[in-house]
């Protein structure tokens, strides 16, 4: 095979924006219903809607929702756990009206909650069906006005067939999640927390005897985050807690002390941005299968009857869900560095894998796929003290092309959202879109990221806009110092919270970055504190400081107040219907840069919320960003792709 020399960034590649979106799906939650497996697919080609797919024991698959239906909830705006299933019946929240619907086999969906006074004012999520199938407990979020103060979150109970009005079981806490019924239906467990805590900060796990009303606080409180309560057949309760720095697994038995079940220096839990996380599952014989993250990568393991922990020999690097599916098997949504997530059945005795819903066949030569290299590097905190941070590095990779002799590749510093989240080392065609063209990519797990314990997660408290920026700069400089990337062509990109870090990194007199791409990022922290949804309305109290008492910190860290420092080109991409980071956040920074004569490009996508879901918009956003870098860094676009150039205002002026 002949390898031809071409400038980095300009390499022709089969990994186009069309391939990124063609037949693409976002696999979500998975459930086991008898011998059937049901999973959720987000489909960009269908306007981004979430379809539910049932796979029967004979391998046949069926789409469950009629055309136009979308199983997606707006609770907390981020949603999750918008559907659940029992004995062939599916209950789901429809995105259009946010009412709860019941779907029986062969029938049309039927709403089982009333139309609220205002459209979409009552929203439902995270349900559990009673053992006798007669009732449902779930989270209801009720909006009675336009502000975050007008939102009430409750646990309600209603008849599974819609024959009764929802009865409020839990009200008062700012937030509730994970209502779960005991096997005999007599006890309810749930999680709750109050402002300014987020669910990864401080939560309470409470159980209530439904007959007497007697309540017991099982775990949680200041300094402890509890996740994923799940009853066992004997009435004991499993849950995840970070009481020893890592989200590990524990068991509570009424009348007894809490006992550790799985203790290790690795993370089982994940931050509850969405409802319905499922990182462990109990098999019928009492063994527990769990996903755990160590050194930035997931794996699967089993807790045996004798308490021994055995890692399974599986290739997965990212596991999104684990569900029991028989005496010796689990069903997982998982991917690898060379394969997108799929739905797989894993035999926990042999580690054998049966694929139920294969990742799409990209038709790519494995030599074209850049695989992540996890590395740890030196950085600093806000006080200038030395500390260590983490990242995944993807080198430019192609079997057809190489860069010119003596030239190093440009670097894209990728910043995950959240900011309480993590980089995911699974095949992303969006990353390969860049690496196959000659870009290097580094996905940074800056201080505050999850997967490295509570202490690392808390490094961001009071330091957002400081530690994350320091770690992104340090990662880029570390790679440049090692001779792996061109230190004069460092670029930075991120969405949402990552967009804020992008802007903050560019709003520095000493920024090392040559350009940046901001996807629906925060420009004004004050505006975000005053104009965002309830779930995140007090998030900044801990990341920045209480508002308005710490207003001076908000002003100092808001990129909008430092536009005089912006000298590097910026592209901004924004959804017109974003409720999390409204368009005015992007428009403020764009208008300021236009006025200053700083090179800037701006694209507003109609019909998009927080994160782009429609295939045509995903394609345009990717290609526009590539066109932006080509103009700024000075390389030619591959002519055969026919990419529409983006207008970069003030470039060359």
MIMARVEX-393367 format. One line per field, with one value per residue (C-alpha): residue number from 1; x, y, z. Coordinates in steps of 0.25 Angstrom, whole numbers, always signed. Example, Ala and Ser with C-alpha at 12.3 -4.5 7.8 and 13.67 -1.06 7.14 Angstrom:
2
n: [1;2]
X: [+49;+55]
Y: [-18;-4]
Z: [+31;+29]
// end
This chain:
653
n: [1;2;3;4;5;6;7;8;9;10;11;12;13;14;15;16;17;18;19;20;21;22;23;24;25;26;27;28;29;30;31;32;33;34;35;36;37;38;39;40;41;42;43;44;45;46;47;48;49;50;51;52;53;54;55;56;57;58;59;60;61;62;63;64;65;66;67;68;69;70;71;72;73;74;75;76;77;78;79;80;81;82;83;84;85;86;87;88;89;90;91;92;93;94;95;96;97;98;99;100;101;102;103;104;105;106;107;108;109;110;111;112;113;114;115;116;117;118;119;120;121;122;123;124;125;126;127;128;129;130;131;132;133;134;135;136;137;138;139;140;141;142;143;144;145;146;147;148;149;150;151;152;153;154;155;156;157;158;159;160;161;162;163;164;165;166;167;168;169;170;171;172;173;174;175;176;177;178;179;180;181;182;183;184;185;186;187;188;189;190;191;192;193;194;195;196;197;198;199;200;201;202;203;204;205;206;207;208;209;210;211;212;213;214;215;216;217;218;219;220;221;222;223;224;225;226;227;228;229;230;231;232;233;234;235;236;237;238;239;240;241;242;243;244;245;246;247;248;249;250;251;252;253;254;255;256;257;258;259;260;261;262;263;264;265;266;267;268;269;270;271;272;273;274;275;276;277;278;279;280;281;282;283;284;285;286;287;288;289;290;291;292;293;294;295;296;297;298;299;300;301;302;303;304;305;306;307;308;309;310;311;312;313;314;315;316;317;318;319;320;321;322;323;324;325;326;327;328;329;330;331;332;333;334;335;336;337;338;339;340;341;342;343;344;345;346;347;348;349;350;351;352;353;354;355;356;357;358;359;360;361;362;363;364;365;366;367;368;369;370;371;372;373;374;375;376;377;378;379;380;381;382;383;384;385;386;387;388;389;390;391;392;393;394;395;396;397;398;399;400;401;402;403;404;405;406;407;408;409;410;411;412;413;414;415;416;417;418;419;420;421;422;423;424;425;426;427;428;429;430;431;432;433;434;435;436;437;438;439;440;441;442;443;444;445;446;447;448;449;450;451;452;453;454;455;456;457;458;459;460;461;462;463;464;465;466;467;468;469;470;471;472;473;474;475;476;477;478;479;480;481;482;483;484;485;486;487;488;489;490;491;492;493;494;495;496;497;498;499;500;501;502;503;504;505;506;507;508;509;510;511;512;513;514;515;516;517;518;519;520;521;522;523;524;525;526;527;528;529;530;531;532;533;534;535;536;537;538;539;540;541;542;543;544;545;546;547;548;549;550;551;552;553;554;555;556;557;558;559;560;561;562;563;564;565;566;567;568;569;570;571;572;573;574;575;576;577;578;579;580;581;582;583;584;585;586;587;588;589;590;591;592;593;594;595;596;597;598;599;600;601;602;603;604;605;606;607;608;609;610;611;612;613;614;615;616;617;618;619;620;621;622;623;624;625;626;627;628;629;630;631;632;633;634;635;636;637;638;639;640;641;642;643;644;645;646;647;648;649;650;651;652;653]
X: [+0;+5;+5;+5;+9;-1;-2;-9;-24;-25;-25;-36;-44;-56;-60;-69;-80;-89;-83;-84;-99;-103;-111;-106;-113;-110;-113;-119;-125;-128;-138;-141;-155;-156;-149;-149;-139;-144;-135;-136;-130;-128;-129;-123;-129;-143;-142;-134;-146;-144;-150;-152;-148;-152;-144;-151;-144;-144;-136;-147;-147;-159;-160;-170;-174;-183;-177;-176;-175;-163;-160;-153;-155;-152;-151;-138;-137;-127;-137;-134;-143;-154;-160;-161;-167;-174;-180;-181;-186;-178;-180;-174;-173;-176;-167;-178;-187;-179;-191;-189;-194;-197;-194;-200;-196;-203;-210;-208;-202;-212;-209;-211;-209;-217;-214;-208;-213;-201;-195;-184;-185;-186;-174;-171;-159;-152;-164;-165;-177;-182;-180;-195;-194;-206;-199;-187;-178;-170;-164;-173;-168;-179;-177;-187;-179;-168;-157;-149;-156;-169;-164;-168;-162;-170;-171;-185;-193;-204;-211;-203;-216;-218;-231;-226;-221;-206;-205;-193;-185;-172;-172;-164;-149;-144;-141;-145;-141;-141;-154;-153;-163;-159;-162;-175;-179;-180;-168;-163;-149;-145;-133;-135;-126;-127;-121;-110;-105;-105;-107;-92;-90;-100;-112;-121;-126;-139;-149;-163;-173;-185;-195;-190;-183;-171;-158;-143;-131;-123;-110;-105;-105;-94;-82;-88;-94;-104;-108;-116;-124;-129;-137;-133;-143;-141;-145;-130;-126;-114;-108;-96;-89;-76;-74;-60;-56;-61;-75;-76;-87;-93;-105;-115;-123;-134;-129;-115;-103;-99;-89;-80;-82;-72;-61;-49;-42;-50;-63;-76;-85;-87;-92;-107;-109;-120;-129;-128;-114;-111;-97;-99;-109;-112;-113;-124;-113;-109;-96;-95;-89;-84;-77;-65;-57;-42;-31;-42;-47;-59;-59;-68;-67;-74;-76;-76;-84;-71;-69;-58;-57;-54;-52;-58;-50;-58;-53;-62;-56;-70;-82;-95;-104;-104;-117;-119;-124;-124;-117;-103;-104;-106;-110;-101;-100;-85;-75;-60;-49;-51;-66;-78;-87;-96;-106;-99;-102;-90;-89;-82;-77;-70;-69;-75;-82;-95;-98;-113;-112;-99;-92;-94;-84;-76;-68;-55;-41;-36;-23;-32;-37;-29;-29;-28;-16;-19;-8;-6;+1;+5;-4;-7;-19;-24;-13;-2;+0;+5;-5;-8;-19;-23;-26;-28;-19;-23;-12;-15;-17;-18;-13;-13;-7;+5;+9;+20;+34;+37;+23;+15;+0;-10;-17;-31;-33;-47;-54;-66;-78;-84;-74;-77;-75;-64;-57;-62;-51;-61;-61;-66;-68;-68;-54;-49;-55;-43;-32;-34;-31;-18;-22;-18;-29;-27;-40;-37;-42;-39;-40;-55;-57;-63;-56;-45;-52;-59;-47;-43;-57;-57;-45;-54;-62;-60;-50;-59;-52;-39;-35;-42;-35;-21;-23;-26;-14;-5;-10;-7;+6;+10;+7;+15;+27;+27;+28;+14;+7;+10;+11;+7;-6;-13;-28;-39;-53;-65;-80;-88;-79;-68;-72;-70;-56;-53;-57;-50;-37;-37;-40;-26;-15;-5;-14;-6;-18;-19;-34;-46;-60;-71;-83;-95;-85;-87;-81;-87;-88;-97;-107;-106;-109;-121;-126;-125;-134;-137;-128;-115;-120;-111;-100;-91;-92;-81;-74;-72;-79;-92;-99;-100;-90;-79;-83;-69;-64;-75;-71;-56;-58;-69;-62;-72;-65;-52;-54;-42;-34;-40;-30;-32;-42;-55;-66;-79;-90;-104;-117;-129;-138;-127;-133;-120;-111;-120;-116;-114;-101;-95;-100;-94;-80;-82;-87;-75;-65;-71;-70;-56;-52;-48;-50;-63;-73;-87;-97;-111;-119;-134;-141;-129;-128;-116;-108;-111;-120;-124;-115;-114;-110;-100;-94;-94;-88;-76;-73;-74;-64;-55;-56;-53;-40;-36;-37;-31;-19;-17;-20;-29;-42;-43;-50;-58;-66;-73;-72;-79;-70;-74;-73;-62;-65;-53;-43;-31;-36]
Y: [+0;+14;+24;+38;+51;+62;+73;+70;+73;+71;+56;+50;+40;+31;+36;+48;+55;+46;+34;+40;+41;+30;+19;+25;+22;+26;+14;+17;+9;-6;-15;-29;-34;-49;-55;-42;-30;-16;-4;+10;+16;+31;+32;+45;+41;+42;+56;+51;+43;+32;+18;+6;-7;-21;-33;-47;-60;-64;-52;-44;-29;-20;-5;-2;+12;+17;+28;+41;+36;+39;+33;+44;+52;+66;+64;+71;+75;+64;+53;+38;+26;+31;+17;+4;-10;-22;-34;-28;-15;-2;+11;+23;+38;+44;+56;+64;+65;+59;+51;+36;+26;+12;+3;-11;-22;-19;-6;+9;+17;+22;+33;+30;+43;+56;+67;+78;+92;+97;+89;+79;+85;+71;+62;+47;+39;+27;+18;+5;-5;-11;-27;-29;-20;-11;+2;+10;+19;+29;+43;+55;+69;+79;+93;+104;+116;+121;+121;+110;+114;+109;+95;+84;+70;+58;+43;+39;+26;+23;+12;+5;+5;+20;+18;+27;+41;+41;+41;+49;+40;+49;+64;+74;+71;+80;+67;+52;+40;+25;+21;+6;-3;-16;-29;-30;-16;-11;-3;+9;+14;+27;+37;+52;+64;+79;+91;+94;+80;+72;+57;+54;+63;+60;+51;+43;+29;+27;+16;+16;+6;+9;+4;+11;+23;+20;+25;+21;+29;+18;+25;+38;+52;+63;+58;+45;+42;+30;+24;+13;+7;-7;-17;-31;-43;-44;-29;-24;-12;-11;+3;+11;+20;+29;+28;+23;+32;+23;+19;+5;-5;-7;-14;-10;-20;-15;-16;-18;-9;-6;-16;-14;-23;-18;-10;-6;+7;+8;+15;+7;+19;+30;+44;+45;+55;+46;+36;+21;+18;+3;+0;-13;-25;-36;-50;-60;-68;-55;-52;-38;-33;-19;-9;-2;+10;+9;+18;+24;+11;+2;-12;-23;-32;-41;-42;-57;-63;-64;-49;-51;-41;-46;-38;-43;-45;-35;-24;-13;+0;+7;+1;+9;-1;-15;-23;-38;-47;-61;-69;-67;-55;-40;-31;-19;-6;-6;-2;-3;+6;+0;-2;+7;+3;-9;-18;-30;-42;-47;-60;-57;-71;-72;-57;-62;-50;-51;-38;-35;-21;-20;-6;-1;-7;+5;-2;+3;-3;-5;+2;+15;+15;+23;+17;+24;+25;+28;+37;+45;+58;+69;+81;+92;+96;+111;+113;+108;+95;+83;+72;+61;+61;+50;+50;+41;+43;+40;+41;+44;+31;+27;+15;+25;+38;+44;+58;+65;+62;+70;+75;+71;+70;+80;+77;+78;+78;+72;+76;+67;+74;+74;+78;+67;+56;+48;+45;+32;+23;+17;+17;+31;+34;+48;+47;+38;+49;+58;+47;+41;+55;+57;+64;+59;+59;+59;+57;+63;+57;+70;+72;+70;+58;+45;+32;+35;+36;+47;+55;+57;+60;+71;+78;+86;+92;+107;+105;+104;+112;+110;+96;+91;+102;+99;+84;+86;+95;+86;+74;+81;+86;+73;+67;+78;+76;+61;+65;+58;+71;+84;+94;+106;+99;+95;+97;+95;+90;+87;+87;+92;+93;+89;+101;+110;+104;+107;+121;+123;+117;+127;+138;+139;+147;+135;+125;+115;+112;+116;+115;+109;+103;+106;+97;+104;+108;+118;+132;+139;+131;+142;+140;+125;+126;+135;+128;+113;+101;+96;+84;+93;+106;+105;+96;+108;+111;+100;+101;+116;+121;+126;+136;+148;+148;+143;+152;+157;+143;+141;+154;+150;+136;+140;+141;+151;+161;+159;+160;+169;+157;+149;+150;+136;+131;+125;+117;+116;+106;+107;+101;+111;+104;+101;+102;+99;+109;+119;+125;+138;+133;+130;+142;+151;+146;+146;+160;+165;+158;+164;+178;+176;+170;+157;+146;+138;+129;+127;+116;+115;+102;+103;+92;+87;+87;+85;+76;+73;+62;+63;+57;+69;+78;+69;+68;+83;+86;+76;+81;+96;+93;+86;+98;+108;+101;+100;+115;+118;+108;+109;+95;+91;+83;+70;+74;+61;+64;+77;+83;+97;+107;+114;+129;+134;+149;+158;+147;+154;+168]
Z: [+0;-4;+7;+1;+8;+10;+20;+33;+34;+19;+18;+9;+18;+17;+31;+26;+33;+25;+31;+45;+43;+33;+41;+54;+66;+81;+89;+102;+113;+112;+120;+121;+120;+122;+110;+102;+102;+100;+97;+93;+81;+78;+63;+57;+43;+49;+55;+67;+73;+83;+78;+86;+80;+85;+82;+85;+88;+73;+70;+63;+66;+65;+67;+78;+76;+65;+55;+62;+76;+84;+97;+104;+117;+120;+135;+140;+125;+123;+124;+125;+129;+121;+119;+126;+123;+129;+123;+109;+114;+112;+119;+113;+114;+100;+97;+91;+103;+114;+118;+123;+112;+113;+101;+101;+90;+77;+82;+80;+92;+102;+111;+126;+132;+130;+121;+130;+130;+122;+111;+116;+130;+137;+133;+137;+139;+146;+148;+156;+154;+167;+168;+165;+153;+158;+161;+157;+165;+158;+158;+154;+151;+152;+145;+150;+145;+136;+147;+154;+167;+160;+159;+168;+168;+175;+176;+171;+171;+160;+155;+144;+134;+137;+145;+156;+158;+163;+178;+184;+193;+194;+193;+200;+196;+184;+176;+177;+169;+168;+174;+176;+182;+191;+185;+194;+190;+205;+205;+196;+195;+188;+187;+190;+191;+193;+187;+186;+185;+172;+173;+172;+184;+196;+195;+205;+203;+210;+212;+216;+221;+212;+222;+235;+228;+237;+230;+232;+226;+221;+216;+211;+216;+215;+208;+203;+190;+189;+175;+169;+181;+177;+186;+187;+188;+203;+205;+207;+199;+190;+187;+182;+191;+191;+206;+204;+192;+182;+177;+183;+186;+199;+205;+216;+223;+233;+247;+243;+240;+225;+220;+208;+196;+186;+191;+182;+177;+165;+161;+160;+160;+150;+152;+151;+140;+135;+142;+141;+142;+144;+147;+154;+154;+163;+157;+162;+171;+178;+170;+165;+152;+152;+143;+149;+143;+146;+140;+130;+125;+128;+131;+135;+148;+157;+172;+175;+186;+195;+193;+183;+171;+157;+145;+132;+120;+111;+102;+106;+110;+113;+119;+120;+126;+132;+134;+139;+128;+133;+143;+137;+128;+127;+116;+114;+106;+103;+93;+91;+85;+72;+72;+75;+87;+84;+92;+96;+105;+113;+120;+133;+135;+122;+117;+104;+97;+88;+81;+81;+74;+67;+65;+51;+41;+37;+27;+33;+32;+46;+42;+40;+55;+65;+78;+91;+100;+114;+121;+134;+134;+143;+145;+156;+164;+166;+176;+167;+175;+167;+164;+154;+143;+133;+118;+106;+94;+80;+70;+55;+48;+33;+25;+13;+17;+25;+29;+22;+27;+39;+42;+54;+54;+60;+73;+76;+91;+94;+107;+112;+117;+131;+136;+145;+135;+128;+115;+109;+102;+93;+77;+74;+59;+63;+68;+56;+47;+52;+54;+40;+34;+41;+54;+68;+78;+94;+102;+116;+129;+136;+151;+154;+145;+150;+149;+159;+172;+180;+184;+169;+166;+177;+172;+163;+175;+175;+163;+150;+140;+147;+149;+136;+128;+135;+131;+117;+115;+122;+114;+101;+106;+111;+97;+90;+99;+96;+81;+78;+73;+67;+79;+69;+65;+78;+77;+87;+86;+95;+97;+108;+121;+111;+103;+115;+117;+103;+104;+117;+111;+100;+109;+114;+110;+111;+103;+96;+87;+72;+71;+78;+75;+85;+84;+92;+103;+115;+113;+125;+138;+144;+133;+134;+149;+147;+134;+135;+139;+153;+153;+150;+156;+169;+162;+161;+176;+178;+165;+166;+179;+184;+176;+177;+189;+180;+169;+167;+164;+154;+147;+147;+141;+131;+117;+113;+122;+116;+101;+100;+102;+91;+79;+74;+64;+69;+63;+71;+69;+76;+77;+76;+86;+97;+110;+118;+111;+104;+91;+97;+104;+90;+84;+94;+92;+77;+76;+85;+76;+64;+70;+73;+60;+65;+55;+58;+51;+57;+53;+60;+58;+58;+65;+73;+88;+97;+88;+73;+70;+55;+45;+36;+47;+52;+38;+36;+50;+48;+34;+37;+49;+39;+29;+40;+44;+29;+28;+41;+40;+26;+19;+8;+9;+2;-11;-12;+0;-5;+9;+9;+14;+27;+27;+37;+39;+41;+37;+31;+35]
// end
